[in-house]
Structures are given as C-alpha cells and as structure tokens.
Amino acid sequence: MRPRTEVMGILQPVGGGDPIPLNKSELVLGRRPSCDVRLDFENVSGKHCVLRLINGVWNVRDLGSTNGTTVNGARIATEQSLMPDDQFGIAGHMFTIAYDPAGPEAFLHSHKDLDTEVVQERPRSSLMDLAGLDTDDARLKPKRPKRAPTTIERLSADEAEFDDAVPEHFQGATEPAKKPPADDDFFKLIEEDVK
C-alpha cells in the first residue's frame, strides 16, 4: 500500500482537461518524462517552469523556456506569485491553481522576497496575433508622399529697389491724401461743383 500524500493544490487546465494534483512543494513542469508534471506539447520546453509553494502561496518561475510563461497575460521574467483566480500560461496553454492561500502575513512576506519585474506583453486574442502576424501596423494611417519644398527667392536690401518691391495695386496709392476741407472752404467747394 502506497503512503497517502497530501494534496497542496490542484492544477486545473483552463477550458477543460484532467486536473493535476500538486502533492509536492516544488514541481518542475515540462515536456521531459523526468519532470514532475509532464505536458506533452511540442511548444512546451523540456523543463519549462517550476511551481513552488512559499509561505502558503504558489509561485511560478520560468526556466528559460523558448515560448515563455505568462501570468494573467503578461510574460514573466522573474518568480511570480499565483493566487487561485490568476491564470498562468505555459507556452500558450492556460492553467489555474485551486488552493487555499495562507493568511495575509505570509502573502505579504512572500511578496517582499520576490522581485516584481514583469515584462509586459500585449495579450494575443485574434488568429492573426496567435499566428505571429502583428495587426497593429495595419491600423496606422497611410503615409502621404512628401512634397518637395517650394523655394522663394528674396533679394537682399542692396539689390531690391523700392519701386519694384511695391505691388502694382499699391503703386497708385503713393499720392498724399487730401486734407478734409475746413468750414470756410466748404462754400468754395460747392461753388466749384456748381460751375
């Protein structure tokens, strides 16, 4: 008879699949038969990632895999804690861990020990994104062809002649303006107009 082992959590595939009991505090996940949890997918690395139970909280760390490990859609570069509602991806295969995390003191302590640096990656949702074809470039505005700049020739102050520099429609306006007539000149103007 085999000794009964304590189950510390259940690795649950998102979207269906057999649940995997987690009965050790440190488990290596990957494609190799020697791994604690074997994931037989071509895009999973031989030793892909490790799950560790630290102070009552499960943590995941990528082991330099080719296709990466994500937590809630963000690719991780260092060890990251996993709560029961968090989804983590192993080369695109999504999982959750069903377990009861330890109290808040243990959770806060485990977060102080971990580096929280996360490499942000846009979650892939469309078939084009999953195929590796970036669709963001198609949304950019089309580039307009550049026009050659127009050049304006200007004469230096020595070369310019002021008569030539004045536009034609202003050339007739160079005469001095007439002064308005004074009141005594008013009658002279009327007399001239009558003649």
NORQUI-V355165 format. One record per backbone hydrogen bond with DSSP energy under -1.0 kcal/mol. CO is the residue of the C=O (numbers start at 1). NH is the residue of the N-H. E is the energy in kcal/mol with one decimal. If there is no record, write none. Layout:
BEGIN
CO/NH/E  CO/NH/E
END
This chain:
BEGIN
9/22/-3.3  10/98/-2.8  11/20/-2.7  12/96/-2.2  13/16/-1.3  20/11/-3.3  22/8/-3.1  25/53/-2.9  27/51/-3.0  28/37/-2.2  29/48/-1.6  29/49/-1.9  30/39/-2.8  32/35/-1.5  37/30/-1.9  39/41/-1.8  41/44/-1.2  45/31/-2.0  46/32/-1.9  48/63/-2.9  49/29/-3.1  50/61/-1.9  51/27/-2.8  52/59/-2.6  54/57/-1.6  56/102/-1.3  57/54/-2.8  58/82/-3.3  59/52/-2.5  60/80/-2.8  61/50/-2.4  68/91/-2.1  69/76/-2.5  70/89/-2.0  71/74/-1.7  74/71/-2.5  75/119/-1.2  80/60/-2.9  83/86/-1.9  87/72/-3.8  88/95/-2.3  89/70/-2.0  90/93/-1.7  93/90/-2.7  94/14/-2.4  95/88/-2.7  96/12/-3.3  98/10/-1.8  103/107/-1.9  104/108/-2.9  105/109/-2.4  106/110/-2.3  107/111/-1.6  108/112/-1.5  109/113/-1.3  126/130/-2.5  127/131/-1.8  128/133/-2.6  129/132/-1.6  136/139/-1.1  156/160/-2.0  161/165/-1.9  167/170/-1.4  168/171/-1.2  185/189/-2.0  186/190/-1.8  187/191/-2.1  188/192/-2.1  189/193/-2.1  190/194/-2.0  191/195/-1.6
END
